Amino acid sequence: MIISKLRKEYHHRLCKEIIRVKREERGKKEYPNFADGSNLSSVRIAAGIIKRLQYTKNYAAVKEQTVGDHFETITKEFLESAFRFLDHVRPGKWHYSTVQTDISGYDQYEHLAYIKGIIEKDKRLSSALGGNYIVKPDIIVAREPVGDKEINRKKNLVGSSDVAATLTPFRRTNLFQQESLPSLLGLAISIAYTILL
């Protein structure tokens, strides 16, 4: 099956480009570079993962400062490849990004920016609620709104003078700021490659 094949290729890429075995204490202690070497459970879980991936030990250095970003990119590319085969189930123009963007920039969560503004202005609310409600996922998959020309491709369904479908973010003409495309958040994924590099 295609999805299984893509998944296997994804795991192969992770093994080849990112996963490494770290050595400590003059080579006596070894563990995968995504485990917390001081935590036995973390080391055992990571060892189980690389065993299932049929990983061949690789001790070569990787740039620890960029491995997380590389993991995000490889994961985004896997998702993009896999979802391409699901166009008939998820039609439309989809955007895949690893640029961390506030989810409040998407229609379903725009209210969070409004709430944040209120909390910041009210000291009592700020001290009671605190925190940041606006998440910045590592990977975003978002759908572009549809123009009226596309909506009306088979039949004339909507027009500029209609009172129907005037609030849906699915329709591009309803967006006040055209730069805000895409506006419909499909997936927000937060991932971490490592507990301790």
C-alpha atoms as a printed R data frame, in Angstrom:
    type eleno elety resid chain resno       x      y       z
1   ATOM     1    CA   MET     A     1   0.000  0.000   0.000
2   ATOM     2    CA   ILE     A     2   1.183  3.510  -0.818
3   ATOM     3    CA   ILE     A     3   0.770  5.014   2.680
4   ATOM     4    CA   SER     A     4   2.751  2.136   4.239
5   ATOM     5    CA   LYS     A     5   5.468  2.614   1.633
6   ATOM     6    CA   LEU     A     6   5.627  6.372   2.310
7   ATOM     7    CA   ARG     A     7   5.788  5.697   6.056
8   ATOM     8    CA   LYS     A     8   8.658  3.249   5.562
9   ATOM     9    CA   GLU     A     9  10.520  5.826   3.439
10  ATOM    10    CA   TYR     A    10   9.893  8.438   6.150
11  ATOM    11    CA   HIS     A    11  11.362  6.169   8.820
12  ATOM    12    CA   HIS     A    12  14.305  5.346   6.560
13  ATOM    13    CA   ARG     A    13  15.024  9.054   6.142
14  ATOM    14    CA   LEU     A    14  14.904  9.597   9.889
15  ATOM    15    CA   CYS     A    15  17.345  6.735  10.429
16  ATOM    16    CA   LYS     A    16  19.693  7.939   7.718
17  ATOM    17    CA   GLU     A    17  19.636 11.700   8.293
18  ATOM    18    CA   ILE     A    18  18.834 12.279  11.971
19  ATOM    19    CA   ILE     A    19  19.015  9.330  14.351
20  ATOM    20    CA   ARG     A    20  22.439  8.708  15.837
21  ATOM    21    CA   VAL     A    21  23.821  6.732  18.738
22  ATOM    22    CA   LYS     A    22  25.543  8.773  21.423
23  ATOM    23    CA   ARG     A    23  28.407  7.404  23.499
24  ATOM    24    CA   GLU     A    24  29.244  8.482  26.999
25  ATOM    25    CA   GLU     A    25  31.635  7.356  29.721
26  ATOM    26    CA   ARG     A    26  34.395  6.223  27.363
27  ATOM    27    CA   GLY     A    27  32.041  4.278  25.134
28  ATOM    28    CA   LYS     A    28  30.464  2.224  27.951
29  ATOM    29    CA   LYS     A    29  27.081  3.929  27.760
30  ATOM    30    CA   GLU     A    30  25.221  4.224  24.454
31  ATOM    31    CA   TYR     A    31  21.780  5.556  23.678
32  ATOM    32    CA   PRO     A    32  19.844  7.087  20.754
33  ATOM    33    CA   ASN     A    33  20.296 10.840  20.395
34  ATOM    34    CA   PHE     A    34  16.597 11.487  21.020
35  ATOM    35    CA   ALA     A    35  16.653  9.897  24.485
36  ATOM    36    CA   ASP     A    36  17.425 11.449  27.827
37  ATOM    37    CA   GLY     A    37  20.652  9.592  28.571
38  ATOM    38    CA   SER     A    38  20.240 10.046  32.330
39  ATOM    39    CA   ASN     A    39  16.757  8.491  32.357
40  ATOM    40    CA   LEU     A    40  16.673  4.688  32.053
41  ATOM    41    CA   SER     A    41  13.027  4.624  30.879
42  ATOM    42    CA   SER     A    42  13.760  7.180  28.154
43  ATOM    43    CA   VAL     A    43  16.780  5.174  26.967
44  ATOM    44    CA   ARG     A    44  14.776  1.918  26.909
45  ATOM    45    CA   ILE     A    45  11.876  3.495  25.012
46  ATOM    46    CA   ALA     A    46  14.263  5.045  22.458
47  ATOM    47    CA   ALA     A    47  16.108  1.717  22.093
48  ATOM    48    CA   GLY     A    48  12.773  0.008  21.434
49  ATOM    49    CA   ILE     A    49  11.924  2.586  18.762
50  ATOM    50    CA   ILE     A    50  15.181  2.161  16.872
51  ATOM    51    CA   LYS     A    51  14.833 -1.627  17.097
52  ATOM    52    CA   ARG     A    52  11.368 -1.438  15.495
53  ATOM    53    CA   LEU     A    53  12.759  0.894  12.824
54  ATOM    54    CA   GLN     A    54  15.510 -1.673  12.131
55  ATOM    55    CA   TYR     A    55  18.056  1.063  12.633
56  ATOM    56    CA   THR     A    56  21.710  0.348  11.906
57  ATOM    57    CA   LYS     A    57  23.907  2.056  14.474
58  ATOM    58    CA   ASN     A    58  25.459  5.270  13.252
59  ATOM    59    CA   TYR     A    59  27.841  7.241  15.454
60  ATOM    60    CA   ALA     A    60  28.521 10.052  12.945
61  ATOM    61    CA   ALA     A    61  27.920 13.556  14.223
62  ATOM    62    CA   VAL     A    62  24.822 15.538  13.344
63  ATOM    63    CA   LYS     A    63  24.352 19.244  13.945
64  ATOM    64    CA   GLU     A    64  22.467 19.213  17.217
65  ATOM    65    CA   GLN     A    65  21.323 22.825  16.746
66  ATOM    66    CA   THR     A    66  19.424 21.996  13.551
67  ATOM    67    CA   VAL     A    67  18.276 18.392  14.034
68  ATOM    68    CA   GLY     A    68  14.865 19.482  15.403
69  ATOM    69    CA   ASP     A    69  14.209 21.726  12.406
70  ATOM    70    CA   HIS     A    70  15.287 18.928  10.058
71  ATOM    71    CA   PHE     A    71  12.915 16.518  11.809
72  ATOM    72    CA   GLU     A    72  10.044 18.990  11.316
73  ATOM    73    CA   THR     A    73  10.885 19.355   7.615
74  ATOM    74    CA   ILE     A    74  11.083 15.596   7.010
75  ATOM    75    CA   THR     A    75   7.779 15.105   8.839
76  ATOM    76    CA   LYS     A    76   6.086 17.918   6.878
77  ATOM    77    CA   GLU     A    77   7.301 16.398   3.592
78  ATOM    78    CA   PHE     A    78   5.945 12.987   4.627
79  ATOM    79    CA   LEU     A    79   2.539 14.496   5.454
80  ATOM    80    CA   GLU     A    80   2.456 16.427   2.194
81  ATOM    81    CA   SER     A    81   3.279 13.297   0.179
82  ATOM    82    CA   ALA     A    82   0.720 11.165   2.009
83  ATOM    83    CA   PHE     A    83  -2.091 13.721   1.857
84  ATOM    84    CA   ARG     A    84  -1.547 14.208  -1.876
85  ATOM    85    CA   PHE     A    85  -3.086 10.754  -2.326
86  ATOM    86    CA   LEU     A    86  -6.159 11.866  -0.371
87  ATOM    87    CA   ASP     A    87  -7.125 14.800  -2.609
88  ATOM    88    CA   HIS     A    88 -10.416 13.076  -3.424
89  ATOM    89    CA   VAL     A    89 -11.260 13.010   0.316
90  ATOM    90    CA   ARG     A    90  -9.763 16.398   1.216
91  ATOM    91    CA   PRO     A    91 -10.219 18.542  -1.927
92  ATOM    92    CA   GLY     A    92  -8.862 22.050  -2.188
93  ATOM    93    CA   LYS     A    93  -5.549 23.870  -2.114
94  ATOM    94    CA   TRP     A    94  -3.597 22.912   1.000
95  ATOM    95    CA   HIS     A    95  -0.484 24.601   2.358
96  ATOM    96    CA   TYR     A    96   2.131 22.787   4.429
97  ATOM    97    CA   SER     A    97   4.484 24.847   6.556
98  ATOM    98    CA   THR     A    98   7.085 24.533   9.298
99  ATOM    99    CA   VAL     A    99   7.107 28.277   9.907
100 ATOM   100    CA   GLN     A   100   5.766 28.656  13.420
101 ATOM   101    CA   THR     A   101   2.588 30.707  13.106
102 ATOM   102    CA   ASP     A   102   0.073 31.638  15.782
103 ATOM   103    CA   ILE     A   103  -3.056 29.543  15.374
104 ATOM   104    CA   SER     A   104  -5.003 32.742  16.046
105 ATOM   105    CA   GLY     A   105  -4.214 33.653  12.436
106 ATOM   106    CA   TYR     A   106  -6.641 30.942  11.323
107 ATOM   107    CA   ASP     A   107 -10.390 31.296  11.317
108 ATOM   108    CA   GLN     A   108 -11.207 28.634  13.911
109 ATOM   109    CA   TYR     A   109  -8.919 30.225  16.513
110 ATOM   110    CA   GLU     A   110  -8.987 33.955  15.745
111 ATOM   111    CA   HIS     A   111 -10.980 34.499  18.954
112 ATOM   112    CA   LEU     A   112  -7.841 33.602  20.951
113 ATOM   113    CA   ALA     A   113  -6.118 36.833  19.881
114 ATOM   114    CA   TYR     A   114  -9.177 38.768  21.065
115 ATOM   115    CA   ILE     A   115  -9.156 36.939  24.418
116 ATOM   116    CA   LYS     A   116  -5.421 37.521  24.792
117 ATOM   117    CA   GLY     A   117  -5.933 41.249  24.216
118 ATOM   118    CA   ILE     A   118  -8.598 41.424  26.916
119 ATOM   119    CA   ILE     A   119  -6.483 39.465  29.411
120 ATOM   120    CA   GLU     A   120  -3.441 41.679  28.788
121 ATOM   121    CA   LYS     A   121  -5.491 44.822  29.527
122 ATOM   122    CA   ASP     A   122  -7.028 43.493  32.749
123 ATOM   123    CA   LYS     A   123  -4.531 42.856  35.585
124 ATOM   124    CA   ARG     A   124  -6.989 40.745  37.570
125 ATOM   125    CA   LEU     A   125  -7.735 38.501  34.613
126 ATOM   126    CA   SER     A   126  -4.057 38.351  33.763
127 ATOM   127    CA   SER     A   127  -3.069 37.182  37.234
128 ATOM   128    CA   ALA     A   128  -5.982 34.726  37.432
129 ATOM   129    CA   LEU     A   129  -5.644 33.220  33.966
130 ATOM   130    CA   GLY     A   130  -2.076 34.104  32.990
131 ATOM   131    CA   GLY     A   131  -0.299 32.017  30.396
132 ATOM   132    CA   ASN     A   132  -0.365 32.151  26.671
133 ATOM   133    CA   TYR     A   133  -3.394 30.705  24.934
134 ATOM   134    CA   ILE     A   134  -2.000 31.142  21.465
135 ATOM   135    CA   VAL     A   135  -0.158 28.046  20.338
136 ATOM   136    CA   LYS     A   136   2.551 28.104  17.673
137 ATOM   137    CA   PRO     A   137   2.617 24.574  16.230
138 ATOM   138    CA   ASP     A   138   5.728 23.197  14.543
139 ATOM   139    CA   ILE     A   139   3.838 22.057  11.437
140 ATOM   140    CA   ILE     A   140   0.710 23.636   9.987
141 ATOM   141    CA   VAL     A   141  -1.533 22.224   7.280
142 ATOM   142    CA   ALA     A   142  -4.041 24.844   6.171
143 ATOM   143    CA   ARG     A   143  -6.669 25.042   3.457
144 ATOM   144    CA   GLU     A   144  -6.992 27.987   1.148
145 ATOM   145    CA   PRO     A   145 -10.486 29.508   0.884
146 ATOM   146    CA   VAL     A   146 -12.344 29.082  -2.396
147 ATOM   147    CA   GLY     A   147 -13.220 31.877  -4.805
148 ATOM   148    CA   ASP     A   148 -16.739 32.336  -6.126
149 ATOM   149    CA   LYS     A   149 -15.613 31.354  -9.628
150 ATOM   150    CA   GLU     A   150 -14.603 27.918  -8.336
151 ATOM   151    CA   ILE     A   151 -17.751 27.569  -6.204
152 ATOM   152    CA   ASN     A   152 -19.869 28.421  -9.269
153 ATOM   153    CA   ARG     A   153 -17.887 26.199 -11.672
154 ATOM   154    CA   LYS     A   154 -20.713 23.680 -12.232
155 ATOM   155    CA   LYS     A   155 -23.735 25.829 -11.340
156 ATOM   156    CA   ASN     A   156 -24.292 29.414 -10.261
157 ATOM   157    CA   LEU     A   157 -24.534 28.824  -6.503
158 ATOM   158    CA   VAL     A   158 -23.490 32.145  -4.941
159 ATOM   159    CA   GLY     A   159 -23.244 35.741  -6.023
160 ATOM   160    CA   SER     A   160 -21.999 39.045  -4.651
161 ATOM   161    CA   SER     A   161 -25.539 40.207  -3.751
162 ATOM   162    CA   ASP     A   162 -26.535 36.972  -1.964
163 ATOM   163    CA   VAL     A   163 -27.373 37.020   1.715
164 ATOM   164    CA   ALA     A   164 -26.444 33.336   2.028
165 ATOM   165    CA   ALA     A   165 -22.915 32.099   2.785
166 ATOM   166    CA   THR     A   166 -21.664 35.550   3.778
167 ATOM   167    CA   LEU     A   167 -19.882 34.512   6.967
168 ATOM   168    CA   THR     A   168 -18.174 31.246   6.052
169 ATOM   169    CA   PRO     A   169 -14.363 31.429   5.921
170 ATOM   170    CA   PHE     A   170 -14.531 28.766   3.206
171 ATOM   171    CA   ARG     A   171 -15.520 31.523   0.773
172 ATOM   172    CA   ARG     A   172 -12.649 33.857  -0.154
173 ATOM   173    CA   THR     A   173 -14.858 36.912  -0.719
174 ATOM   174    CA   ASN     A   174 -15.846 36.866   2.950
175 ATOM   175    CA   LEU     A   175 -12.307 37.489   4.132
176 ATOM   176    CA   PHE     A   176 -11.567 41.082   5.019
177 ATOM   177    CA   GLN     A   177  -7.824 40.736   4.595
178 ATOM   178    CA   GLN     A   178  -6.860 38.841   1.469
179 ATOM   179    CA   GLU     A   179  -3.267 38.517   2.762
180 ATOM   180    CA   SER     A   180  -4.521 36.222   5.504
181 ATOM   181    CA   LEU     A   181  -4.791 33.243   3.146
182 ATOM   182    CA   PRO     A   182  -4.915 30.364   3.865
183 ATOM   183    CA   SER     A   183  -7.477 30.748   6.602
184 ATOM   184    CA   LEU     A   184  -8.749 27.276   7.465
185 ATOM   185    CA   LEU     A   185  -6.506 25.285   9.782
186 ATOM   186    CA   GLY     A   186  -6.573 21.593   8.907
187 ATOM   187    CA   LEU     A   187  -3.790 20.292  11.143
188 ATOM   188    CA   ALA     A   188  -1.638 21.834  13.839
189 ATOM   189    CA   ILE     A   189   1.191 19.545  14.879
190 ATOM   190    CA   SER     A   190   3.619 20.099  17.696
191 ATOM   191    CA   ILE     A   191   6.514 17.690  17.643
192 ATOM   192    CA   ALA     A   192   9.804 17.383  19.444
193 ATOM   193    CA   TYR     A   193  12.632 15.268  18.143
194 ATOM   194    CA   THR     A   194  14.438 14.970  21.378
195 ATOM   195    CA   ILE     A   195  14.125 15.134  25.110
196 ATOM   196    CA   LEU     A   196  17.812 15.827  25.509
197 ATOM   197    CA   LEU     A   197  20.378 16.072  22.738
